[in-house]
Amino acid sequence: MLRLLSQFIFIASILLVTANEIIGQDDSTILSDSLSLAKTENINPDSLVVDSTATKKKVKSKFIKSILDKKYPNPNRAAAMSFILPGAGQVYNKKYWKVPIVYGALFGLGYFATDSNRQYNRFAAAYLTVVDDDPATINPFPTLSESSLRTIRDRFNKQRQQGYVFFTAGWLLNALDAYVDAHLASFDVNEDISAHIQPVGIPSPNNTSYGLSITFVNNQSRDNIPSFLY
């Protein structure tokens, strides 16, 4: 049994080494063929390597050009304006009534974050006066124990972190709102447009199938649509 196992391991090792040599030869062959093809077609071999930096610069340049595009409405410009200055994109979209909402939301979230941070600093300092074993330091909250101070400190620490997250999310939502508004401004929301549902016949070599067709049309030209399409 041991003899058969040793033979099996020996054969498997030979096959593994052989496979590695074949794979290595295939890789070198592919690289050699690529270089030969590049030389044949007068292509610089260095150009076969993708320049990720150049690609990123190209995408960045394209994005900047889309922001500077003078077409109106420009969703990218609206989003960029609101990202730099909250409410600016809403003014660009002529949705002036949204500006007080944007600043009201950001002010509330900012106040929540800063107040939580102030309270955290107060109770963190009070907690240190209890655990530093220094009789010269005085606990500003003598009625609160060490565990109570730690619990309150951790609660305000969690609140301030949530406040930072909510404030950042509100800032980004302000830019997203401007972006979506600019997109919707180019949509046709005329009340004369309606959906028209009608039966249709779909001919085939052996028989005819039937179904429904939904078409969005102008009400003024609705009478010109046949009642059945074949």
C-alpha positions as CSV (number, residue, x, y, z in Angstrom):
1,M,0.0,0.0,0.0
2,L,2.8,2.4,0.9
3,R,4.6,1.5,-2.3
4,L,1.6,2.3,-4.4
5,L,1.1,5.6,-2.6
6,S,4.8,6.6,-3.1
7,Q,4.5,5.8,-6.8
8,F,1.3,7.9,-7.1
9,I,3.0,10.9,-5.4
10,F,6.1,10.5,-7.7
11,I,3.9,10.4,-10.9
12,A,1.8,13.3,-9.7
13,S,5.0,15.4,-9.0
14,I,6.2,14.7,-12.5
15,L,2.9,15.7,-14.0
16,L,2.8,18.9,-12.0
17,V,6.3,19.9,-13.0
18,T,5.5,19.1,-16.7
19,A,2.3,21.2,-16.5
20,N,4.2,24.1,-15.0
21,E,6.8,24.0,-17.8
22,I,4.0,23.9,-20.5
23,I,2.2,26.8,-18.9
24,G,5.5,28.8,-18.7
25,Q,6.2,28.0,-22.3
26,D,2.7,29.1,-23.3
27,D,3.0,32.4,-21.5
28,S,6.4,33.1,-23.1
29,T,5.0,32.1,-26.5
30,I,2.1,34.5,-26.1
31,L,4.4,37.3,-25.1
32,S,6.8,36.6,-27.9
33,D,3.9,36.5,-30.4
34,S,2.6,39.8,-29.1
35,L,6.0,41.5,-29.4
36,S,6.5,40.0,-32.9
37,L,3.0,41.3,-34.0
38,A,3.9,44.7,-32.6
39,K,7.1,44.8,-34.5
40,T,5.4,43.6,-37.7
41,E,2.8,46.3,-37.5
42,N,5.3,49.0,-36.4
43,I,3.6,49.3,-33.0
44,N,5.5,50.4,-30.0
45,P,5.6,47.5,-27.6
46,D,5.3,49.9,-24.6
47,S,1.9,50.9,-26.0
48,L,0.6,47.4,-25.3
49,V,0.6,48.3,-21.6
50,V,-2.6,50.2,-20.6
51,D,-1.7,53.6,-19.1
52,S,-4.3,53.8,-16.2
53,T,-3.1,57.3,-15.3
54,A,-3.8,58.6,-18.8
55,T,-7.2,57.0,-18.7
56,K,-8.1,58.6,-15.4
57,K,-6.9,62.0,-16.7
58,K,-9.1,61.6,-19.8
59,V,-12.2,60.7,-17.7
60,K,-11.5,63.7,-15.4
61,S,-11.1,66.0,-18.3
62,K,-14.3,64.8,-19.9
63,F,-16.2,65.3,-16.6
64,I,-14.8,68.9,-16.2
65,K,-15.9,69.7,-19.8
66,S,-19.4,68.3,-19.0
67,I,-19.6,70.7,-16.0
68,L,-18.5,73.7,-18.1
69,D,-20.9,72.9,-20.9
70,K,-23.2,75.9,-21.4
71,K,-26.3,73.9,-22.2
72,Y,-29.3,74.5,-19.9
73,P,-30.2,72.7,-17.9
74,N,-26.9,70.9,-17.2
75,P,-27.3,68.3,-14.5
76,N,-23.5,68.0,-13.9
77,R,-23.1,71.7,-13.4
78,A,-26.1,71.9,-11.1
79,A,-24.7,69.1,-8.9
80,A,-21.2,70.6,-8.9
81,M,-22.6,74.0,-7.9
82,S,-24.6,72.5,-5.0
83,F,-21.7,70.4,-3.9
84,I,-19.4,73.5,-3.7
85,L,-22.1,75.8,-2.2
86,P,-25.3,74.2,-0.9
87,G,-28.4,75.7,-2.6
88,A,-26.5,77.1,-5.6
89,G,-27.7,74.2,-7.8
90,Q,-31.3,74.8,-6.7
91,V,-30.9,78.5,-7.7
92,Y,-29.4,77.4,-11.0
93,N,-32.5,75.2,-11.6
94,K,-34.7,78.1,-10.6
95,K,-36.1,76.2,-7.7
96,Y,-35.6,79.0,-5.2
97,W,-38.1,77.7,-2.7
98,K,-35.8,74.7,-2.0
99,V,-32.9,76.9,-0.8
100,P,-34.4,77.6,2.7
101,I,-35.1,73.9,3.1
102,V,-31.5,73.0,2.2
103,Y,-30.0,75.5,4.6
104,G,-32.5,74.6,7.3
105,A,-31.7,70.9,7.1
106,L,-27.9,71.5,7.0
107,F,-28.1,73.9,9.9
108,G,-30.1,71.5,12.0
109,L,-27.8,68.6,11.3
110,G,-24.7,70.8,11.9
111,Y,-26.1,72.0,15.2
112,F,-26.8,68.4,16.3
113,A,-23.3,67.3,15.4
114,T,-21.5,70.3,17.1
115,D,-23.7,70.2,20.2
116,S,-23.1,66.4,20.6
117,N,-19.4,67.0,20.2
118,R,-19.4,69.8,22.9
119,Q,-21.3,67.5,25.3
120,Y,-18.9,64.6,24.6
121,N,-15.9,66.8,25.4
122,R,-17.5,67.9,28.7
123,F,-18.3,64.4,29.9
124,A,-15.0,63.0,28.6
125,A,-13.1,65.6,30.6
126,A,-15.3,64.8,33.7
127,Y,-14.6,61.1,33.3
128,L,-10.8,61.7,33.2
129,T,-11.0,63.6,36.5
130,V,-12.4,60.5,38.1
131,V,-10.0,57.9,36.7
132,D,-6.8,59.9,36.8
133,D,-6.3,59.3,40.6
134,D,-5.3,62.9,41.0
135,P,-6.9,64.6,44.0
136,A,-6.3,68.0,42.6
137,T,-8.8,67.5,39.8
138,I,-12.4,68.0,40.6
139,N,-15.3,66.2,39.0
140,P,-17.8,68.9,37.7
141,F,-20.6,66.3,38.1
142,P,-20.2,65.1,41.7
143,T,-23.5,63.3,41.6
144,L,-22.5,61.0,38.7
145,S,-20.4,57.9,39.3
146,E,-17.6,56.7,37.1
147,S,-19.8,54.3,35.2
148,S,-22.5,56.9,34.7
149,L,-20.0,59.4,33.3
150,R,-18.6,56.7,30.9
151,T,-22.1,55.8,29.7
152,I,-23.0,59.4,29.1
153,R,-19.7,60.1,27.4
154,D,-20.1,57.1,25.0
155,R,-23.7,58.1,24.2
156,F,-22.7,61.6,23.1
157,N,-19.7,60.1,21.2
158,K,-22.2,58.0,19.2
159,Q,-24.5,60.9,18.7
160,R,-21.7,63.2,17.3
161,Q,-20.5,60.4,14.9
162,Q,-24.1,60.0,13.7
163,G,-24.3,63.8,13.4
164,Y,-21.2,63.9,11.1
165,V,-22.6,61.1,9.0
166,F,-26.1,62.8,8.7
167,F,-24.5,66.2,7.9
168,T,-22.4,64.7,5.1
169,A,-25.4,62.8,3.8
170,G,-27.5,66.0,3.8
171,W,-24.7,67.8,1.8
172,L,-24.6,65.0,-0.8
173,L,-28.4,64.8,-1.0
174,N,-28.5,68.5,-1.7
175,A,-26.2,68.0,-4.7
176,L,-28.2,64.9,-5.8
177,D,-31.4,66.9,-5.6
178,A,-30.0,69.6,-7.9
179,Y,-28.8,66.9,-10.3
180,V,-32.2,65.2,-10.5
181,D,-34.0,68.5,-10.9
182,A,-31.9,69.5,-13.8
183,H,-32.6,66.1,-15.5
184,L,-36.3,66.3,-14.9
185,A,-36.4,69.9,-16.3
186,S,-35.7,68.4,-19.8
187,F,-38.6,66.0,-19.6
188,D,-41.8,66.7,-21.4
189,V,-44.5,66.9,-18.7
190,N,-47.2,68.4,-21.0
191,E,-50.7,67.5,-19.8
192,D,-51.7,66.9,-23.5
193,I,-49.5,63.7,-23.5
194,S,-51.4,60.5,-22.5
195,A,-51.1,56.8,-22.8
196,H,-53.0,55.1,-25.6
197,I,-53.7,51.3,-25.3
198,Q,-54.8,49.4,-28.3
199,P,-54.9,45.8,-29.6
200,V,-52.3,44.7,-32.1
201,G,-51.9,41.7,-34.4
202,I,-48.5,40.1,-34.9
203,P,-48.5,37.9,-38.1
204,S,-46.3,34.8,-38.3
205,P,-45.8,32.1,-41.0
206,N,-48.4,29.7,-39.5
207,N,-50.8,32.0,-37.6
208,T,-51.4,35.4,-36.1
209,S,-50.8,36.4,-32.5
210,Y,-52.6,39.2,-30.7
211,G,-51.5,41.5,-27.9
212,L,-51.7,45.0,-26.5
213,S,-49.7,48.1,-27.5
214,I,-49.1,51.1,-25.2
215,T,-48.3,54.4,-27.0
216,F,-47.7,57.8,-25.5
217,V,-49.2,60.4,-27.8
218,N,-50.4,63.9,-27.9
219,N,-54.2,64.2,-27.2
220,Q,-54.5,66.5,-30.2
221,S,-53.3,63.8,-32.6
222,R,-55.0,60.9,-30.8
223,D,-57.8,60.7,-33.3
224,N,-55.4,59.9,-36.1
225,I,-54.3,56.6,-34.4
226,P,-56.2,53.5,-35.8
227,S,-58.2,51.5,-33.3
228,F,-56.4,48.3,-34.3
229,L,-52.9,47.8,-35.6
230,Y,-52.0,44.8,-37.8
